[in-house]
Amino acid sequence: MRGQAALLEAGLLVVATVLTFVVAQHLFKVQYVQSDYALKINAERILIHWADTGVAYAVAYGAAGSGDPQYAKAALETLLPPNVGYDLTVISLTRGVIYTITRGYDPARSDGATLILMRGEGRIISLRLSR
Amino acid sequence: MRGQVLIGVAALIFVITLLLLIALPKRTIGPTAAIENYTTAKREVEHILRNTAEEAAYATANTLEAVLKNTQNLPDTLKNLYAQHFNVLFTDKAGAYAVLRGVFCKLDALDVKVSGDNGYFYISSIYAVATCDNGVMAFINSAADVKVELKNLGAFGGVKAAVNLTRDQKQIQLITYAAALYNVTRDNTEVKPYRFPIMGTFDPRESIWYFNITGLHYIQVAIPPEYCMMSNPTYYVAIAAASVGEGAATVVLAKPSGKLCGT
């Protein structure tokens, strides 16, 4: 009787430890996979480069104030290889989404970054990349 | 008894791990783009300062009617008006930025200088520093060099301003500008400034774009006959010029001393 109880206890302990391990692994995995470091860093570097060179203003405002999707497409596609998908959205702080351009974008396998410009009423440039 | 304690400890570890994993913010686990995050935050604040400097120039040129009622010590008045607009616009933009990013930024320093020559003066340097509660510090340091020439063009009067904007000693190639004429008349004791638009509007969205690879921009405006014929001019020519996202800007105020057209 005593031997069986000890066995049961040991068994429960093993189950609890394994369960803790499995759940922890699962949660860590979910959290880790949600962020694709390489894509996030690439998106941030593209936006920083755009901010430094003034391309961000052409993309977000253009000459007429409503952004320049053709210019944005050309600027992005010179930097990104064809196997990387993208979703570029320019949002005005007062008028909402101004335009979106995409190419082979898969939201489930994506990560990205945003850049805020406060010229005039302000713009958010959201660049998400996927592979 | 020993077994129960062990099970209790295991259960406790299990529950604490679960609680921690649920409570922890999701993206703190795994690598983060720390350098890029910082650079993005710094650029955003820098650009807030730059946009503020540019828009403050247009706002100043747009509200000169208010200050031209008293023409005493106009260079100082221009400087103060610009600084006021800079403060207001920065607060506005920093407020919107705080809502979006949850980061509060404040203007730590603002130094505006006005220079001039015979018959005209302009904002010649802008230095501003902003600090934010996420540790980001950003600044702008820009300058303007302006030479104004007044010319008799026959039927019209001509004002030619050679504008050279720089940021950190780098010449600005793309600018936007607008110009207007402010006529200050006196009706008995009441001073009435009146604005006559010449080129573009004092609004960055409706101004004129001008690209020059050398960085030297000639802004030429024509003064209509009803003003240029005045032998004792009562008007000022105001020109606002600003870069696009570089943080360089100037407001030029010129007052002719005699007749600018005709024979």
Interface residues (C-beta under 8 A of the other chain):
Chain A: A5 A6 E9 A10 L12 L13 A16 T17 L19 T20 V23 A24 L27 F28 Q31 Y32 Q34 S35 Y37 K40 I41 E44 R45 L47 I48 A51 D52 G54 A56 Y57 A63 G65 L93 A113 L115 I116 L117 M118 R119 G120 G122 I124
Chain B: G3 Q4 L6 I7 A10 A11 I13 F14 T17 L18 L21 I22 K26 R27 I29 G30 P31 T32 A33 E36 N37 T39 T40 R43 E44 H47 I48 N51 T52 E54 E55 K93 A96 Y97 L100 R101 L174 P204 R205 W209 V244 G245 E246
